[in-house]
Amino acid sequence: MVTEIECSNCGGKMLRGFIFDRGHYEHKEQQVWVEGEPERSFWSGVKTRDRNAFSVDAYRCSDCGRLEFYTTEQADI
Ligand SMILES: [Zn+2]
């Protein structure tokens, strides 16, 4: 896990957070980074089977609002 990050834009303190998706029935999920090119499936949107995937952590600068994304924990998809 990345803990202390300085903003590369203004040097301010970056606060840890995440971006979520609203899925079916307002079920909220953290976004996931998936390795490779997106390949569309008629039935399920984009294919994710057997792909390398990580949860996306988003850090927000408390001074200028800049967002930076990091991936540390492998995700089950
Ligand atoms: Zn900043």
PDB file of the backbone (N, CA, C, O) and the ligand in Angstrom, with CONECT records:
HET     ZN  A 101       1
ATOM      1  N   MET A   1       0.846  -1.196   0.000  1.00  0.00           N
ATOM      2  CA  MET A   1       0.000   0.000   0.000  1.00  0.00           C
ATOM      3  C   MET A   1       0.884   1.250   0.000  1.00  0.00           C
ATOM      4  O   MET A   1       1.841   1.332   0.770  1.00  0.00           O
ATOM      5  N   VAL A   2       0.575   2.195  -0.839  1.00  0.00           N
ATOM      6  CA  VAL A   2       1.279   3.469  -0.854  1.00  0.00           C
ATOM      7  C   VAL A   2       0.682   4.310   0.266  1.00  0.00           C
ATOM      8  O   VAL A   2      -0.541   4.406   0.374  1.00  0.00           O
ATOM      9  N   THR A   3       1.528   4.930   1.114  1.00  0.00           N
ATOM     10  CA  THR A   3       0.971   5.651   2.260  1.00  0.00           C
ATOM     11  C   THR A   3       1.110   7.167   2.140  1.00  0.00           C
ATOM     12  O   THR A   3       0.105   7.867   2.018  1.00  0.00           O
ATOM     13  N   GLU A   4       2.357   7.692   2.173  1.00  0.00           N
ATOM     14  CA  GLU A   4       2.549   9.141   2.127  1.00  0.00           C
ATOM     15  C   GLU A   4       2.963   9.565   0.727  1.00  0.00           C
ATOM     16  O   GLU A   4       4.033   9.178   0.257  1.00  0.00           O
ATOM     17  N   ILE A   5       2.148  10.339   0.066  1.00  0.00           N
ATOM     18  CA  ILE A   5       2.468  10.813  -1.278  1.00  0.00           C
ATOM     19  C   ILE A   5       2.340  12.329  -1.318  1.00  0.00           C
ATOM     20  O   ILE A   5       1.385  12.903  -0.794  1.00  0.00           O
ATOM     21  N   GLU A   6       3.327  12.968  -1.955  1.00  0.00           N
ATOM     22  CA  GLU A   6       3.278  14.409  -2.174  1.00  0.00           C
ATOM     23  C   GLU A   6       2.753  14.673  -3.574  1.00  0.00           C
ATOM     24  O   GLU A   6       3.089  13.951  -4.513  1.00  0.00           O
ATOM     25  N   CYS A   7       1.941  15.694  -3.717  1.00  0.00           N
ATOM     26  CA  CYS A   7       1.389  16.050  -5.023  1.00  0.00           C
ATOM     27  C   CYS A   7       2.513  16.472  -5.972  1.00  0.00           C
ATOM     28  O   CYS A   7       3.341  17.315  -5.629  1.00  0.00           O
ATOM     29  N   SER A   8       2.534  15.868  -7.184  1.00  0.00           N
ATOM     30  CA  SER A   8       3.576  16.205  -8.153  1.00  0.00           C
ATOM     31  C   SER A   8       3.287  17.543  -8.828  1.00  0.00           C
ATOM     32  O   SER A   8       4.135  18.064  -9.553  1.00  0.00           O
ATOM     33  N   ASN A   9       2.119  18.097  -8.602  1.00  0.00           N
ATOM     34  CA  ASN A   9       1.748  19.397  -9.184  1.00  0.00           C
ATOM     35  C   ASN A   9       2.101  20.551  -8.252  1.00  0.00           C
ATOM     36  O   ASN A   9       2.681  21.542  -8.695  1.00  0.00           O
ATOM     37  N   CYS A  10       1.755  20.436  -6.941  1.00  0.00           N
ATOM     38  CA  CYS A  10       1.935  21.577  -6.034  1.00  0.00           C
ATOM     39  C   CYS A  10       2.666  21.222  -4.746  1.00  0.00           C
ATOM     40  O   CYS A  10       2.954  22.112  -3.946  1.00  0.00           O
ATOM     41  N   GLY A  11       2.978  19.925  -4.519  1.00  0.00           N
ATOM     42  CA  GLY A  11       3.686  19.528  -3.299  1.00  0.00           C
ATOM     43  C   GLY A  11       2.766  19.339  -2.104  1.00  0.00           C
ATOM     44  O   GLY A  11       3.243  19.081  -0.999  1.00  0.00           O
ATOM     45  N   GLY A  12       1.469  19.459  -2.298  1.00  0.00           N
ATOM     46  CA  GLY A  12       0.490  19.298  -1.215  1.00  0.00           C
ATOM     47  C   GLY A  12       0.362  17.849  -0.782  1.00  0.00           C
ATOM     48  O   GLY A  12       0.964  16.956  -1.378  1.00  0.00           O
ATOM     49  N   LYS A  13      -0.442  17.619   0.279  1.00  0.00           N
ATOM     50  CA  LYS A  13      -0.641  16.271   0.810  1.00  0.00           C
ATOM     51  C   LYS A  13      -1.703  15.539  -0.005  1.00  0.00           C
ATOM     52  O   LYS A  13      -2.789  16.067  -0.243  1.00  0.00           O
ATOM     53  N   MET A  14      -1.373  14.301  -0.436  1.00  0.00           N
ATOM     54  CA  MET A  14      -2.330  13.487  -1.182  1.00  0.00           C
ATOM     55  C   MET A  14      -3.104  12.606  -0.206  1.00  0.00           C
ATOM     56  O   MET A  14      -2.505  11.911   0.614  1.00  0.00           O
ATOM     57  N   LEU A  15      -4.429  12.632  -0.294  1.00  0.00           N
ATOM     58  CA  LEU A  15      -5.285  11.836   0.585  1.00  0.00           C
ATOM     59  C   LEU A  15      -5.762  10.589  -0.148  1.00  0.00           C
ATOM     60  O   LEU A  15      -6.206  10.664  -1.294  1.00  0.00           O
ATOM     61  N   ARG A  16      -5.665   9.435   0.524  1.00  0.00           N
ATOM     62  CA  ARG A  16      -6.045   8.181  -0.104  1.00  0.00           C
ATOM     63  C   ARG A  16      -7.554   8.049  -0.235  1.00  0.00           C
ATOM     64  O   ARG A  16      -8.300   8.447   0.660  1.00  0.00           O
ATOM     65  N   GLY A  17      -7.998   7.491  -1.348  1.00  0.00           N
ATOM     66  CA  GLY A  17      -9.415   7.213  -1.559  1.00  0.00           C
ATOM     67  C   GLY A  17      -9.564   6.198  -2.672  1.00  0.00           C
ATOM     68  O   GLY A  17      -8.614   5.489  -3.002  1.00  0.00           O
ATOM     69  N   PHE A  18     -10.729   6.125  -3.242  1.00  0.00           N
ATOM     70  CA  PHE A  18     -10.942   5.197  -4.358  1.00  0.00           C
ATOM     71  C   PHE A  18     -12.094   5.695  -5.208  1.00  0.00           C
ATOM     72  O   PHE A  18     -12.876   6.544  -4.779  1.00  0.00           O
ATOM     73  N   ILE A  19     -12.191   5.159  -6.417  1.00  0.00           N
ATOM     74  CA  ILE A  19     -13.283   5.493  -7.331  1.00  0.00           C
ATOM     75  C   ILE A  19     -14.216   4.287  -7.364  1.00  0.00           C
ATOM     76  O   ILE A  19     -13.755   3.151  -7.480  1.00  0.00           O
ATOM     77  N   PHE A  20     -15.521   4.524  -7.262  1.00  0.00           N
ATOM     78  CA  PHE A  20     -16.422   3.375  -7.324  1.00  0.00           C
ATOM     79  C   PHE A  20     -17.330   3.453  -8.536  1.00  0.00           C
ATOM     80  O   PHE A  20     -17.576   4.521  -9.095  1.00  0.00           O
ATOM     81  N   ASP A  21     -17.817   2.288  -8.921  1.00  0.00           N
ATOM     82  CA  ASP A  21     -18.816   2.160  -9.985  1.00  0.00           C
ATOM     83  C   ASP A  21     -20.144   1.799  -9.368  1.00  0.00           C
ATOM     84  O   ASP A  21     -20.205   1.044  -8.398  1.00  0.00           O
ATOM     85  N   ARG A  22     -21.215   2.342  -9.933  1.00  0.00           N
ATOM     86  CA  ARG A  22     -22.539   1.867  -9.543  1.00  0.00           C
ATOM     87  C   ARG A  22     -22.882   0.702 -10.458  1.00  0.00           C
ATOM     88  O   ARG A  22     -23.013   0.868 -11.671  1.00  0.00           O
ATOM     89  N   GLY A  23     -23.025  -0.471  -9.869  1.00  0.00           N
ATOM     90  CA  GLY A  23     -23.387  -1.637 -10.660  1.00  0.00           C
ATOM     91  C   GLY A  23     -24.883  -1.826 -10.658  1.00  0.00           C
ATOM     92  O   GLY A  23     -25.633  -0.859 -10.519  1.00  0.00           O
ATOM     93  N   HIS A  24     -25.327  -3.052 -10.809  1.00  0.00           N
ATOM     94  CA  HIS A  24     -26.753  -3.335 -10.786  1.00  0.00           C
ATOM     95  C   HIS A  24     -27.345  -3.014  -9.412  1.00  0.00           C
ATOM     96  O   HIS A  24     -26.720  -3.298  -8.390  1.00  0.00           O
ATOM     97  N   TYR A  25     -28.497  -2.448  -9.381  1.00  0.00           N
ATOM     98  CA  TYR A  25     -29.226  -2.156  -8.140  1.00  0.00           C
ATOM     99  C   TYR A  25     -28.415  -1.302  -7.171  1.00  0.00           C
ATOM    100  O   TYR A  25     -28.489  -1.513  -5.961  1.00  0.00           O
ATOM    101  N   GLU A  26     -27.636  -0.334  -7.686  1.00  0.00           N
ATOM    102  CA  GLU A  26     -26.863   0.597  -6.856  1.00  0.00           C
ATOM    103  C   GLU A  26     -25.811  -0.114  -5.999  1.00  0.00           C
ATOM    104  O   GLU A  26     -25.354   0.447  -5.003  1.00  0.00           O
ATOM    105  N   HIS A  27     -25.423  -1.325  -6.364  1.00  0.00           N
ATOM    106  CA  HIS A  27     -24.384  -2.045  -5.630  1.00  0.00           C
ATOM    107  C   HIS A  27     -23.037  -1.415  -5.986  1.00  0.00           C
ATOM    108  O   HIS A  27     -22.619  -1.460  -7.143  1.00  0.00           O
ATOM    109  N   LYS A  28     -22.352  -0.823  -4.993  1.00  0.00           N
ATOM    110  CA  LYS A  28     -21.125  -0.066  -5.268  1.00  0.00           C
ATOM    111  C   LYS A  28     -19.896  -0.965  -5.208  1.00  0.00           C
ATOM    112  O   LYS A  28     -19.768  -1.796  -4.308  1.00  0.00           O
ATOM    113  N   GLU A  29     -18.993  -0.794  -6.173  1.00  0.00           N
ATOM    114  CA  GLU A  29     -17.756  -1.580  -6.245  1.00  0.00           C
ATOM    115  C   GLU A  29     -16.577  -0.662  -6.532  1.00  0.00           C
ATOM    116  O   GLU A  29     -16.695   0.302  -7.288  1.00  0.00           O
ATOM    117  N   GLN A  30     -15.428  -0.976  -5.913  1.00  0.00           N
ATOM    118  CA  GLN A  30     -14.203  -0.241  -6.216  1.00  0.00           C
ATOM    119  C   GLN A  30     -13.765  -0.587  -7.638  1.00  0.00           C
ATOM    120  O   GLN A  30     -13.900  -1.731  -8.074  1.00  0.00           O
ATOM    121  N   GLN A  31     -13.240   0.406  -8.357  1.00  0.00           N
ATOM    122  CA  GLN A  31     -12.805   0.148  -9.725  1.00  0.00           C
ATOM    123  C   GLN A  31     -11.546  -0.708  -9.746  1.00  0.00           C
ATOM    124  O   GLN A  31     -10.758  -0.717  -8.801  1.00  0.00           O
ATOM    125  N   VAL A  32     -11.383  -1.420 -10.842  1.00  0.00           N
ATOM    126  CA  VAL A  32     -10.308  -2.395 -10.985  1.00  0.00           C
ATOM    127  C   VAL A  32      -9.543  -2.132 -12.279  1.00  0.00           C
ATOM    128  O   VAL A  32     -10.151  -1.879 -13.319  1.00  0.00           O
ATOM    129  N   TRP A  33      -8.200  -2.191 -12.219  1.00  0.00           N
ATOM    130  CA  TRP A  33      -7.356  -2.091 -13.409  1.00  0.00           C
ATOM    131  C   TRP A  33      -7.170  -3.489 -13.974  1.00  0.00           C
ATOM    132  O   TRP A  33      -6.860  -4.419 -13.229  1.00  0.00           O
ATOM    133  N   VAL A  34      -7.353  -3.652 -15.271  1.00  0.00           N
ATOM    134  CA  VAL A  34      -7.216  -4.957 -15.920  1.00  0.00           C
ATOM    135  C   VAL A  34      -6.140  -4.870 -16.994  1.00  0.00           C
ATOM    136  O   VAL A  34      -6.154  -3.955 -17.819  1.00  0.00           O
ATOM    137  N   GLU A  35      -5.203  -5.826 -16.986  1.00  0.00           N
ATOM    138  CA  GLU A  35      -4.108  -5.818 -17.951  1.00  0.00           C
ATOM    139  C   GLU A  35      -4.602  -6.147 -19.362  1.00  0.00           C
ATOM    140  O   GLU A  35      -5.493  -6.978 -19.535  1.00  0.00           O
ATOM    141  N   GLY A  36      -4.024  -5.496 -20.357  1.00  0.00           N
ATOM    142  CA  GLY A  36      -4.294  -5.826 -21.754  1.00  0.00           C
ATOM    143  C   GLY A  36      -5.336  -4.938 -22.396  1.00  0.00           C
ATOM    144  O   GLY A  36      -5.887  -4.035 -21.767  1.00  0.00           O
ATOM    145  N   GLU A  37      -5.591  -5.212 -23.658  1.00  0.00           N
ATOM    146  CA  GLU A  37      -6.563  -4.449 -24.435  1.00  0.00           C
ATOM    147  C   GLU A  37      -7.982  -4.908 -24.073  1.00  0.00           C
ATOM    148  O   GLU A  37      -8.204  -6.093 -23.826  1.00  0.00           O
ATOM    149  N   PRO A  38      -8.951  -3.968 -24.040  1.00  0.00           N
ATOM    150  CA  PRO A  38     -10.332  -4.390 -23.791  1.00  0.00           C
ATOM    151  C   PRO A  38     -10.884  -5.169 -24.985  1.00  0.00           C
ATOM    152  O   PRO A  38     -10.717  -4.768 -26.136  1.00  0.00           O
ATOM    153  N   GLU A  39     -11.542  -6.286 -24.689  1.00  0.00           N
ATOM    154  CA  GLU A  39     -12.140  -7.116 -25.724  1.00  0.00           C
ATOM    155  C   GLU A  39     -13.617  -7.254 -25.388  1.00  0.00           C
ATOM    156  O   GLU A  39     -13.968  -7.780 -24.332  1.00  0.00           O
ATOM    157  N   ARG A  40     -14.476  -6.789 -26.273  1.00  0.00           N
ATOM    158  CA  ARG A  40     -15.899  -6.746 -25.952  1.00  0.00           C
ATOM    159  C   ARG A  40     -16.558  -8.110 -26.111  1.00  0.00           C
ATOM    160  O   ARG A  40     -16.231  -8.893 -27.003  1.00  0.00           O
ATOM    161  N   SER A  41     -17.516  -8.362 -25.193  1.00  0.00           N
ATOM    162  CA  SER A  41     -18.326  -9.560 -25.283  1.00  0.00           C
ATOM    163  C   SER A  41     -19.778  -9.125 -25.382  1.00  0.00           C
ATOM    164  O   SER A  41     -20.199  -8.218 -24.663  1.00  0.00           O
ATOM    165  N   PHE A  42     -20.541  -9.745 -26.246  1.00  0.00           N
ATOM    166  CA  PHE A  42     -21.956  -9.392 -26.402  1.00  0.00           C
ATOM    167  C   PHE A  42     -22.717  -9.596 -25.097  1.00  0.00           C
ATOM    168  O   PHE A  42     -23.626  -8.824 -24.788  1.00  0.00           O
ATOM    169  N   TRP A  43     -22.362 -10.622 -24.327  1.00  0.00           N
ATOM    170  CA  TRP A  43     -23.120 -11.006 -23.129  1.00  0.00           C
ATOM    171  C   TRP A  43     -22.705 -10.262 -21.879  1.00  0.00           C
ATOM    172  O   TRP A  43     -23.554  -9.987 -21.031  1.00  0.00           O
ATOM    173  N   SER A  44     -21.412  -9.919 -21.729  1.00  0.00           N
ATOM    174  CA  SER A  44     -20.961  -9.407 -20.425  1.00  0.00           C
ATOM    175  C   SER A  44     -20.172  -8.099 -20.493  1.00  0.00           C
ATOM    176  O   SER A  44     -19.450  -7.786 -19.547  1.00  0.00           O
ATOM    177  N   GLY A  45     -20.283  -7.323 -21.576  1.00  0.00           N
ATOM    178  CA  GLY A  45     -19.517  -6.082 -21.667  1.00  0.00           C
ATOM    179  C   GLY A  45     -18.113  -6.367 -22.150  1.00  0.00           C
ATOM    180  O   GLY A  45     -17.933  -6.819 -23.281  1.00  0.00           O
ATOM    181  N   VAL A  46     -17.101  -6.111 -21.314  1.00  0.00           N
ATOM    182  CA  VAL A  46     -15.738  -6.471 -21.709  1.00  0.00           C
ATOM    183  C   VAL A  46     -15.334  -7.771 -21.032  1.00  0.00           C
ATOM    184  O   VAL A  46     -15.742  -8.055 -19.905  1.00  0.00           O
ATOM    185  N   LYS A  47     -14.524  -8.558 -21.737  1.00  0.00           N
ATOM    186  CA  LYS A  47     -14.073  -9.845 -21.196  1.00  0.00           C
ATOM    187  C   LYS A  47     -12.969  -9.618 -20.173  1.00  0.00           C
ATOM    188  O   LYS A  47     -12.067  -8.814 -20.406  1.00  0.00           O
ATOM    189  N   THR A  48     -13.030 -10.328 -19.023  1.00  0.00           N
ATOM    190  CA  THR A  48     -12.014 -10.181 -17.979  1.00  0.00           C
ATOM    191  C   THR A  48     -11.434 -11.523 -17.545  1.00  0.00           C
ATOM    192  O   THR A  48     -10.550 -11.565 -16.689  1.00  0.00           O
ATOM    193  N   ARG A  49     -11.914 -12.608 -18.116  1.00  0.00           N
ATOM    194  CA  ARG A  49     -11.472 -13.944 -17.704  1.00  0.00           C
ATOM    195  C   ARG A  49      -9.957 -14.120 -17.899  1.00  0.00           C
ATOM    196  O   ARG A  49      -9.403 -13.765 -18.940  1.00  0.00           O
ATOM    197  N   ASP A  50      -9.306 -14.674 -16.870  1.00  0.00           N
ATOM    198  CA  ASP A  50      -7.862 -14.963 -16.893  1.00  0.00           C
ATOM    199  C   ASP A  50      -6.989 -13.731 -17.055  1.00  0.00           C
ATOM    200  O   ASP A  50      -5.840 -13.845 -17.481  1.00  0.00           O
ATOM    201  N   ARG A  51      -7.513 -12.549 -16.722  1.00  0.00           N
ATOM    202  CA  ARG A  51      -6.709 -11.330 -16.818  1.00  0.00           C
ATOM    203  C   ARG A  51      -6.087 -11.008 -15.465  1.00  0.00           C
ATOM    204  O   ARG A  51      -6.638 -11.351 -14.420  1.00  0.00           O
ATOM    205  N   ASN A  52      -4.933 -10.346 -15.496  1.00  0.00           N
ATOM    206  CA  ASN A  52      -4.257  -9.826 -14.321  1.00  0.00           C
ATOM    207  C   ASN A  52      -5.010  -8.557 -13.899  1.00  0.00           C
ATOM    208  O   ASN A  52      -5.201  -7.660 -14.719  1.00  0.00           O
ATOM    209  N   ALA A  53      -5.442  -8.468 -12.619  1.00  0.00           N
ATOM    210  CA  ALA A  53      -6.262  -7.329 -12.208  1.00  0.00           C
ATOM    211  C   ALA A  53      -5.879  -6.822 -10.822  1.00  0.00           C
ATOM    212  O   ALA A  53      -5.507  -7.601  -9.944  1.00  0.00           O
ATOM    213  N   PHE A  54      -5.976  -5.498 -10.635  1.00  0.00           N
ATOM    214  CA  PHE A  54      -5.641  -4.866  -9.352  1.00  0.00           C
ATOM    215  C   PHE A  54      -6.692  -3.819  -9.005  1.00  0.00           C
ATOM    216  O   PHE A  54      -7.210  -3.130  -9.884  1.00  0.00           O
ATOM    217  N   SER A  55      -7.007  -3.705  -7.697  1.00  0.00           N
ATOM    218  CA  SER A  55      -7.894  -2.640  -7.230  1.00  0.00           C
ATOM    219  C   SER A  55      -7.211  -1.295  -7.435  1.00  0.00           C
ATOM    220  O   SER A  55      -5.999  -1.176  -7.251  1.00  0.00           O
ATOM    221  N   VAL A  56      -7.984  -0.285  -7.816  1.00  0.00           N
ATOM    222  CA  VAL A  56      -7.436   1.042  -8.090  1.00  0.00           C
ATOM    223  C   VAL A  56      -7.627   1.941  -6.868  1.00  0.00           C
ATOM    224  O   VAL A  56      -8.753   2.211  -6.449  1.00  0.00           O
ATOM    225  N   ASP A  57      -6.487   2.406  -6.297  1.00  0.00           N
ATOM    226  CA  ASP A  57      -6.531   3.409  -5.233  1.00  0.00           C
ATOM    227  C   ASP A  57      -6.346   4.769  -5.880  1.00  0.00           C
ATOM    228  O   ASP A  57      -5.507   4.923  -6.768  1.00  0.00           O
ATOM    229  N   ALA A  58      -7.112   5.750  -5.452  1.00  0.00           N
ATOM    230  CA  ALA A  58      -7.017   7.105  -6.007  1.00  0.00           C
ATOM    231  C   ALA A  58      -6.594   8.063  -4.902  1.00  0.00           C
ATOM    232  O   ALA A  58      -7.212   8.102  -3.838  1.00  0.00           O
ATOM    233  N   TYR A  59      -5.552   8.826  -5.151  1.00  0.00           N
ATOM    234  CA  TYR A  59      -5.081   9.818  -4.184  1.00  0.00           C
ATOM    235  C   TYR A  59      -5.444  11.206  -4.693  1.00  0.00           C
ATOM    236  O   TYR A  59      -5.196  11.539  -5.851  1.00  0.00           O
ATOM    237  N   ARG A  60      -6.037  12.015  -3.811  1.00  0.00           N
ATOM    238  CA  ARG A  60      -6.477  13.354  -4.180  1.00  0.00           C
ATOM    239  C   ARG A  60      -5.681  14.388  -3.398  1.00  0.00           C
ATOM    240  O   ARG A  60      -5.556  14.292  -2.177  1.00  0.00           O
ATOM    241  N   CYS A  61      -5.137  15.387  -4.113  1.00  0.00           N
ATOM    242  CA  CYS A  61      -4.392  16.455  -3.447  1.00  0.00           C
ATOM    243  C   CYS A  61      -5.367  17.355  -2.693  1.00  0.00           C
ATOM    244  O   CYS A  61      -6.358  17.832  -3.248  1.00  0.00           O
ATOM    245  N   SER A  62      -5.059  17.575  -1.407  1.00  0.00           N
ATOM    246  CA  SER A  62      -5.956  18.398  -0.587  1.00  0.00           C
ATOM    247  C   SER A  62      -5.822  19.883  -0.932  1.00  0.00           C
ATOM    248  O   SER A  62      -6.662  20.683  -0.521  1.00  0.00           O
ATOM    249  N   ASP A  63      -4.785  20.265  -1.678  1.00  0.00           N
ATOM    250  CA  ASP A  63      -4.604  21.676  -2.036  1.00  0.00           C
ATOM    251  C   ASP A  63      -5.115  22.008  -3.435  1.00  0.00           C
ATOM    252  O   ASP A  63      -5.893  22.948  -3.596  1.00  0.00           O
ATOM    253  N   CYS A  64      -4.685  21.241  -4.462  1.00  0.00           N
ATOM    254  CA  CYS A  64      -5.057  21.612  -5.845  1.00  0.00           C
ATOM    255  C   CYS A  64      -6.075  20.666  -6.472  1.00  0.00           C
ATOM    256  O   CYS A  64      -6.589  20.952  -7.553  1.00  0.00           O
ATOM    257  N   GLY A  65      -6.381  19.534  -5.811  1.00  0.00           N
ATOM    258  CA  GLY A  65      -7.414  18.641  -6.330  1.00  0.00           C
ATOM    259  C   GLY A  65      -6.912  17.613  -7.323  1.00  0.00           C
ATOM    260  O   GLY A  65      -7.705  16.816  -7.824  1.00  0.00           O
ATOM    261  N   ARG A  66      -5.601  17.603  -7.629  1.00  0.00           N
ATOM    262  CA  ARG A  66      -5.052  16.636  -8.585  1.00  0.00           C
ATOM    263  C   ARG A  66      -5.325  15.212  -8.113  1.00  0.00           C
ATOM    264  O   ARG A  66      -5.252  14.922  -6.919  1.00  0.00           O
ATOM    265  N   LEU A  67      -5.644  14.317  -9.066  1.00  0.00           N
ATOM    266  CA  LEU A  67      -5.848  12.902  -8.755  1.00  0.00           C
ATOM    267  C   LEU A  67      -4.701  12.074  -9.321  1.00  0.00           C
ATOM    268  O   LEU A  67      -4.258  12.308 -10.445  1.00  0.00           O
ATOM    269  N   GLU A  68      -4.217  11.097  -8.535  1.00  0.00           N
ATOM    270  CA  GLU A  68      -3.229  10.129  -9.021  1.00  0.00           C
ATOM    271  C   GLU A  68      -3.722   8.739  -8.647  1.00  0.00           C
ATOM    272  O   GLU A  68      -4.259   8.528  -7.560  1.00  0.00           O
ATOM    273  N   PHE A  69      -3.532   7.791  -9.564  1.00  0.00           N
ATOM    274  CA  PHE A  69      -4.013   6.431  -9.354  1.00  0.00           C
ATOM    275  C   PHE A  69      -2.855   5.483  -9.090  1.00  0.00           C
ATOM    276  O   PHE A  69      -1.799   5.596  -9.714  1.00  0.00           O
ATOM    277  N   TYR A  70      -3.053   4.539  -8.156  1.00  0.00           N
ATOM    278  CA  TYR A  70      -2.066   3.511  -7.842  1.00  0.00           C
ATOM    279  C   TYR A  70      -2.783   2.179  -7.707  1.00  0.00           C
ATOM    280  O   TYR A  70      -3.960   2.121  -7.351  1.00  0.00           O
ATOM    281  N   THR A  71      -2.050   1.109  -7.997  1.00  0.00           N
ATOM    282  CA  THR A  71      -2.611  -0.229  -7.802  1.00  0.00           C
ATOM    283  C   THR A  71      -1.655  -1.015  -6.937  1.00  0.00           C
ATOM    284  O   THR A  71      -0.464  -1.087  -7.240  1.00  0.00           O
ATOM    285  N   THR A  72      -2.157  -1.610  -5.857  1.00  0.00           N
ATOM    286  CA  THR A  72      -1.297  -2.366  -4.962  1.00  0.00           C
ATOM    287  C   THR A  72      -1.844  -3.765  -4.677  1.00  0.00           C
ATOM    288  O   THR A  72      -1.072  -4.718  -4.575  1.00  0.00           O
ATOM    289  N   GLU A  73      -3.165  -3.900  -4.549  1.00  0.00           N
ATOM    290  CA  GLU A  73      -3.740  -5.182  -4.166  1.00  0.00           C
ATOM    291  C   GLU A  73      -4.402  -5.861  -5.353  1.00  0.00           C
ATOM    292  O   GLU A  73      -5.216  -5.263  -6.056  1.00  0.00           O
ATOM    293  N   GLN A  74      -4.034  -7.138  -5.565  1.00  0.00           N
ATOM    294  CA  GLN A  74      -4.611  -7.914  -6.644  1.00  0.00           C
ATOM    295  C   GLN A  74      -6.121  -8.058  -6.416  1.00  0.00           C
ATOM    296  O   GLN A  74      -6.562  -8.242  -5.281  1.00  0.00           O
ATOM    297  N   ALA A  75      -6.886  -7.978  -7.457  1.00  0.00           N
ATOM    298  CA  ALA A  75      -8.353  -8.046  -7.349  1.00  0.00           C
ATOM    299  C   ALA A  75      -8.875  -9.321  -7.978  1.00  0.00           C
ATOM    300  O   ALA A  75      -8.337  -9.797  -8.978  1.00  0.00           O
ATOM    301  N   ASP A  76      -9.929  -9.874  -7.389  1.00  0.00           N
ATOM    302  CA  ASP A  76     -10.631 -11.009  -7.981  1.00  0.00           C
ATOM    303  C   ASP A  76     -11.685 -10.469  -8.929  1.00  0.00           C
ATOM    304  O   ASP A  76     -12.529  -9.665  -8.533  1.00  0.00           O
ATOM    305  N   ILE A  77     -11.640 -10.907 -10.178  1.00  0.00           N
ATOM    306  CA  ILE A  77     -12.660 -10.438 -11.132  1.00  0.00           C
ATOM    307  C   ILE A  77     -13.312 -11.626 -11.811  1.00  0.00           C
ATOM    308  O   ILE A  77     -14.196 -11.449 -12.649  1.00  0.00           O
TER     309      ILE A  77
HETATM  310 ZN    ZN A 101      -1.611  19.541  -5.527  1.00  0.00          ZN2+
END
